[in-house]
Amino acid sequence: MRSEGGRFIPHSMRISFITLFPEMVQQALNHSIMARAQEAGILEIDCITPREFAEDRHKKVDDRSYGGGPGMVMMPHMIQKAVDSLPEPKPLILLTDPAGELFTQSHALEFSQHDHIAIICGHYEGIDERVRTQIADRSFTIGDFVLTGGELPALIMTDAISRLIPGVLGDPQSHQDDSHTDGLLGFPLYTTPREFDGEPVPDVLLSGNHAEIDKWRRKQQLERTKRHRPDLFCQAELQPGDADLL
Ligand SMILES: C[S@@+](CC[C@H](N)C(=O)[O-])C[C@H]1O[C@@H](n2cnc3c(N)ncnc32)[C@H](O)[C@@H]1O
């Protein structure tokens, strides 16, 4: 967040989707927190479709795979033209790719500090490899499974990035307690009713003793991470006193 004459000016971020299905993107971002961030001018979303740069009368954007195999592959030159149409200074160009690096919360935090990023969405059988080698700066998967297109991964990345831009969430503390922020899973949350189907809210959360509540929450984070995500637990930076809680 920048400060001007003592007033805090939230930084605004633009995310450009390079996609054959712009309606899919726009509709998904037209609700709730993402819609409010756009109305407040903190987040700007736009879509560029490679089809508008196709030169033949059928507006062809894909072709068969060299070497054979099923399905159609998106061609690189329309994607290059879509990227070239973006204004200077050029944004960071991300590619959605099941063979890319795993997208994590720390990438979301890193990219939320950019003014402009663009995300290329593949579709059909995939995208010509030269988009990865020549056009994209980095390529990311959202997990070890394959979807029909890159629009959902790009939307997921956009949501994760945007909620970290200062001013998007009402209370900045919200994301500091989230799972994956400090390498651990989040603690369990409870609201009314005090008892649901025989299961009560833990007494400590009703005690008003904030030191005890913090200790209970930290213990829950450590135990949950150790049990459900030992891979994360081995890498987590533990704090003094954590060992006593386990
Ligand atoms: C059917 S997939 C292509 C799969 C490709 N043939 C492969 O084996 O890696 C079509 C497009 O969806 C997107 N996609 C699918 N699964 C994804 C994932 N897990 N993470 C990121 N992007 C994904 C990518 O943009 C990809 O080019």
The ligand as a MOL file (V3000), in Angstrom:
LIG
                    3D

  0  0  0     0  0            999 V3000
M  V30 BEGIN CTAB
M  V30 COUNTS 27 29 0 0 0
M  V30 BEGIN ATOM
M  V30 1 C -6.3600 -30.9350 -21.7100 0
M  V30 2 S -5.1670 -29.8020 -21.0830 0 CHG=1
M  V30 3 C -3.6950 -30.3170 -21.9320 0
M  V30 4 C -3.0060 -31.4530 -21.2970 0
M  V30 5 C -1.6790 -31.7700 -21.9850 0
M  V30 6 N -1.8950 -32.5790 -23.1510 0
M  V30 7 C -0.7780 -32.5090 -21.0100 0
M  V30 8 O -0.7780 -33.7200 -21.0140 0
M  V30 9 O -0.0970 -31.8450 -20.1980 0 CHG=-1
M  V30 10 C -5.5640 -28.2980 -21.8820 0
M  V30 11 C -5.0870 -27.0460 -21.1580 0
M  V30 12 O -5.7140 -26.9720 -19.9120 0
M  V30 13 C -4.8770 -26.3130 -18.9780 0
M  V30 14 N -4.7230 -27.2020 -17.8090 0
M  V30 15 C -5.2630 -28.4320 -17.6670 0
M  V30 16 N -4.9700 -28.9430 -16.4660 0
M  V30 17 C -4.2460 -28.0170 -15.7980 0
M  V30 18 C -3.6530 -27.9480 -14.5140 0
M  V30 19 N -3.7170 -28.9400 -13.6410 0
M  V30 20 N -2.9900 -26.8150 -14.1700 0
M  V30 21 C -2.8720 -25.7870 -15.0400 0
M  V30 22 N -3.4050 -25.8050 -16.2830 0
M  V30 23 C -4.0940 -26.8830 -16.6630 0
M  V30 24 C -3.5820 -25.9820 -19.7050 0
M  V30 25 O -3.6430 -24.6500 -20.1500 0
M  V30 26 C -3.6140 -26.9510 -20.8750 0
M  V30 27 O -2.8990 -26.4760 -21.9940 0
M  V30 END ATOM
M  V30 BEGIN BOND
M  V30 1 1 1 2
M  V30 2 1 2 3
M  V30 3 1 2 10
M  V30 4 1 3 4
M  V30 5 1 4 5
M  V30 6 1 5 6
M  V30 7 1 5 7
M  V30 8 2 7 8
M  V30 9 1 7 9
M  V30 10 1 10 11
M  V30 11 1 11 12
M  V30 12 1 11 26
M  V30 13 1 12 13
M  V30 14 1 13 14
M  V30 15 1 13 24
M  V30 16 1 14 15
M  V30 17 1 14 23
M  V30 18 2 15 16
M  V30 19 1 16 17
M  V30 20 1 17 18
M  V30 21 2 17 23
M  V30 22 1 18 19
M  V30 23 2 18 20
M  V30 24 1 20 21
M  V30 25 2 21 22
M  V30 26 1 22 23
M  V30 27 1 24 25
M  V30 28 1 24 26
M  V30 29 1 26 27
M  V30 END BOND
M  V30 END CTAB
M  END
